[in-house]
Amino acid sequence: MIDKLFQIKGTYVNGQWMNNPNTYEVTNPSNGEKLCDVPISDNQELELAVQSAAKAQKNLGKKIFEPEGRRSFKALF
């Protein structure tokens, strides 16, 4: 069952799966058993993630400061 729990498809960036073949092994520290192999993102994937996050943050700010967004934002507090 645990082998199905930690299946890694790749890195999800900007709405798409990246499948870099470079990985590192993650182990359970309590018993040393291998849990999974995790993909290592390259510089291009990291830059895309940063750009995507910056764009999302900018759009979120616009939505909060629009009249409807302000009402929703106030409702959170």
ChimeraX attribute file (.defattr): number of C-alpha atoms within 10 A of each C-alpha:
attribute: neighborCount
match mode: 1-to-1
recipient: residues
	/A:1	5
	/A:2	8
	/A:3	9
	/A:4	9
	/A:5	9
	/A:6	13
	/A:7	12
	/A:8	12
	/A:9	12
	/A:10	18
	/A:11	16
	/A:12	12
	/A:13	16
	/A:14	15
	/A:15	8
	/A:16	9
	/A:17	11
	/A:18	16
	/A:19	16
	/A:20	14
	/A:21	10
	/A:22	11
	/A:23	14
	/A:24	10
	/A:25	10
	/A:26	14
	/A:27	13
	/A:28	10
	/A:29	9
	/A:30	6
	/A:31	7
	/A:32	9
	/A:33	10
	/A:34	12
	/A:35	17
	/A:36	19
	/A:37	17
	/A:38	19
	/A:39	18
	/A:40	16
	/A:41	18
	/A:42	11
	/A:43	9
	/A:44	9
	/A:45	18
	/A:46	13
	/A:47	13
	/A:48	13
	/A:49	17
	/A:50	14
	/A:51	13
	/A:52	15
	/A:53	14
	/A:54	12
	/A:55	12
	/A:56	13
	/A:57	12
	/A:58	11
	/A:59	11
	/A:60	12
	/A:61	12
	/A:62	12
	/A:63	15
	/A:64	15
	/A:65	13
	/A:66	11
	/A:67	10
	/A:68	10
	/A:69	15
	/A:70	13
	/A:71	12
	/A:72	14
	/A:73	13
	/A:74	9
	/A:75	8
	/A:76	6
	/A:77	5
